[in-house]
Amino acid sequence: MPTLNDLKPGQSAEILSIGGAPALVQRLYEFGLFEGETVEFLTTAPLGDPIEIRAGNTRLSLRKAEAAGVQVQPK
């Protein structure tokens, strides 16, 4: 199953599931990431970590380790 890390800049996807440590999952929910939400992959930092995504009107930077727990369906 693809994760946020597998997306390319400008690509959108629907979140299918969010996994990981309970504290991380809670934090992602607080940022507005939910199953069914559409996100857009914006860019990767120059050294490859973190990545930047947009969920609604919110831009988030996530470490690749955090993004690996977010399974998506590319659009």
Secondary structure, DSSP 8 states (H G I E B T S, - for coil): --BGGG--TT-EEEEEEE-S-HHHHHHHHHTT--TT-EEEEEEE-TTS-SEEEEETTEEEEE-HHHHTTEEEEE-
